[in-house]
Amino acid sequence: MKEFVAYIVKNLVDHPDKVKINEVGGTQTLIIELGVEKSDIGKIIGKKGKTINAIRTLLMSVASRNGIRVNLEIIEDGKEDSKEEKEESDSD
């Protein structure tokens, strides 16, 4: 599942090297956390969320064949980046 999401997302974004995917497994549900460059978040979500909903639909289709449930979440890394930038500017 992780490779499937990675293939789709890396072909949509401008910075495929910055794509981070983490799987958090439960007993019957798999949560996939997706982190991308801040400038690429809009490309993943799409207009009115159509792109992310299409990715989720594809993911649910593959998951149902394997008999599991899956949830795709977009993780914002911007908050962590701003803390690091703030610390660097304070040390200057």
C-alpha positions in Angstrom: 0.0 0.0 0.0 2.8 2.4 0.9 4.4 1.9 -2.6 1.1 2.4 -4.3 0.5 5.8 -2.6 4.2 6.8 -3.2 3.9 6.0 -6.9 0.7 8.2 -7.3 1.9 11.1 -5.2 5.4 11.3 -6.6 4.0 11.7 -10.0 1.8 14.6 -8.9 4.2 16.8 -7.0 7.1 19.1 -8.0 9.4 17.7 -5.3 9.1 13.9 -5.3 12.2 13.5 -3.2 10.5 15.3 -0.3 7.5 12.9 -0.1 7.3 11.1 3.2 4.9 8.2 3.8 4.4 6.5 7.1 2.2 3.5 7.7 0.5 3.0 11.1 -1.0 -0.4 11.3 -3.9 -1.5 13.5 -5.7 -4.8 13.6 -8.0 -4.2 10.7 -7.3 -0.6 9.8 -4.2 0.8 8.2 -3.5 4.6 8.5 -1.2 6.1 5.9 0.3 9.4 6.8 1.5 11.5 3.8 3.9 14.4 4.1 4.9 16.6 1.2 6.6 19.9 0.6 4.5 22.8 1.7 4.2 24.1 -1.9 2.9 20.7 -3.1 0.0 20.3 -0.6 -2.4 22.1 -3.0 -1.5 19.7 -5.8 -2.3 16.7 -3.6 -5.6 18.1 -2.4 -6.7 19.6 -5.7 -9.7 21.8 -6.4 -12.4 21.2 -3.8 -10.5 18.1 -2.6 -11.1 16.1 -5.8 -7.5 14.8 -6.2 -7.2 13.6 -2.6 -10.6 12.0 -2.8 -9.6 10.2 -6.0 -6.5 8.9 -4.4 -8.5 7.8 -1.3 -11.0 6.0 -3.6 -8.2 4.1 -5.4 -6.6 3.2 -2.1 -9.9 1.9 -0.7 -10.4 -0.2 -3.8 -7.0 -1.8 -3.4 -7.5 -2.2 0.3 -10.9 -3.9 0.0 -9.3 -6.5 -2.3 -6.9 -7.3 0.5 -9.6 -7.3 3.1 -8.4 -4.3 5.2 -9.6 -0.8 5.7 -7.3 2.1 5.0 -7.3 5.8 5.9 -5.0 8.4 4.2 -4.0 11.5 6.1 -2.0 14.5 5.0 0.5 15.6 7.6 1.7 19.2 7.6 5.4 19.5 8.2 5.3 23.3 8.0 4.9 23.8 11.8 8.1 21.9 12.5 10.0 23.8 9.7 8.9 27.1 11.1 10.3 26.2 14.6 13.7 25.3 13.1 13.8 28.5 11.0 13.0 30.5 14.1 15.8 28.9 16.1 18.2 29.5 13.3 17.2 33.2 13.1 17.5 33.6 16.8 21.1 32.3 16.8 22.2 34.8 14.1 
